[in-house]
Amino acid sequence: MNDNIKDFESAIKELESIVDTLERGDMPLEQSLQLFERGVRLSRFCHTRLEDAERRIEILTERGERQAAPDALTTAPKDGT
């Protein structure tokens, strides 16, 4: 098992694989614990990357201030079309 985590997508893929393996329940306890520990590291990595992405999006959208949608998107046309 490689301790390096390359990127978010590969971490998610590996985490899904670990969950599938652990759900089968056909591994010795020690191996299950090692996989679980790896899964925790992957989960933390993914969580951190998602938080980083959220911060970047907030910065790009004017420091995270919510803006009202344009009226055209929030109201139906008055003529029924």
Phi and psi in degrees as a GROMACS rama.xvg file:
@    title "Ramachandran Plot"
@    xaxis  label "Phi"
@    yaxis  label "Psi"
@TYPE xy
-79.5998  125.875  ASN-2
-76.6682  -18.9842  ASP-3
-76.688  139.302  ASN-4
-110.948  116.282  ILE-5
-73.6185  -55.5873  LYS-6
-158.323  173.444  ASP-7
-57.3076  -47.2256  PHE-8
-63.3302  -42.9125  GLU-9
-70.1231  -32.6391  SER-10
-65.068  -43.3146  ALA-11
-63.1482  -43.3534  ILE-12
-61.5679  -45.2656  LYS-13
-65.8227  -39.6913  GLU-14
-62.1627  -42.2538  LEU-15
-61.4762  -40.1465  GLU-16
-64.0006  -41.9312  SER-17
-63.2644  -44.3354  ILE-18
-59.851  -46.568  VAL-19
-58.0964  -44.7143  ASP-20
-63.8146  -46.5398  THR-21
-66.2658  -34.9082  LEU-22
-65.3212  -29.0739  GLU-23
-65.357  -33.3515  ARG-24
68.7304  25.3696  GLY-25
-107.215  23.7289  ASP-26
-112.314  152.631  MET-27
-62.067  154.494  PRO-28
-53.9787  -47.2534  LEU-29
-60.9349  -43.09  GLU-30
-65.8471  -39.158  GLN-31
-61.4701  -42.2985  SER-32
-64.4139  -40.707  LEU-33
-62.7748  -42.9298  GLN-34
-64.9699  -41.152  LEU-35
-60.2344  -44.7103  PHE-36
-59.8  -43.2031  GLU-37
-62.0698  -42.0282  ARG-38
-61.0302  -39.4156  GLY-39
-63.4611  -44.1507  VAL-40
-61.2446  -43.1926  ARG-41
-64.4886  -41.8503  LEU-42
-61.8423  -43.7134  SER-43
-64.6634  -41.4915  ARG-44
-58.31  -48.8231  PHE-45
-63.6384  -42.2477  CYS-46
-60.9512  -43.2272  HIS-47
-63.2015  -43.3677  THR-48
-63.5398  -39.3011  ARG-49
-66.3105  -40.1996  LEU-50
-62.9402  -41.7032  GLU-51
-61.157  -43.5967  ASP-52
-63.8574  -40.9189  ALA-53
-61.7799  -42.3984  GLU-54
-62.8713  -41.6977  ARG-55
-62.9857  -41.0266  ARG-56
-64.9832  -41.5987  ILE-57
-60.4418  -41.7154  GLU-58
-64.2395  -42.4013  ILE-59
-70.1825  -24.1603  LEU-60
-104.759  53.5142  THR-61
54.9424  57.2922  GLU-62
61.6133  28.8098  ARG-63
80.0889  6.44676  GLY-64
-71.5599  130.872  GLU-65
-76.4783  140.774  ARG-66
-122.148  143.022  GLN-67
-66.0054  145.011  ALA-68
-69.244  150.283  ALA-69
-57.813  147.771  PRO-70
-53.4957  -34.3828  ASP-71
-62.8089  -24.4712  ALA-72
-91.9692  -17.6698  LEU-73
-106.231  -9.97068  THR-74
-127.285  147.09  THR-75
-80.0092  152.026  ALA-76
-60.5257  142.004  PRO-77
-75.8062  -20.8829  LYS-78
-88.3638  3.66874  ASP-79
81.1616  9.09134  GLY-80
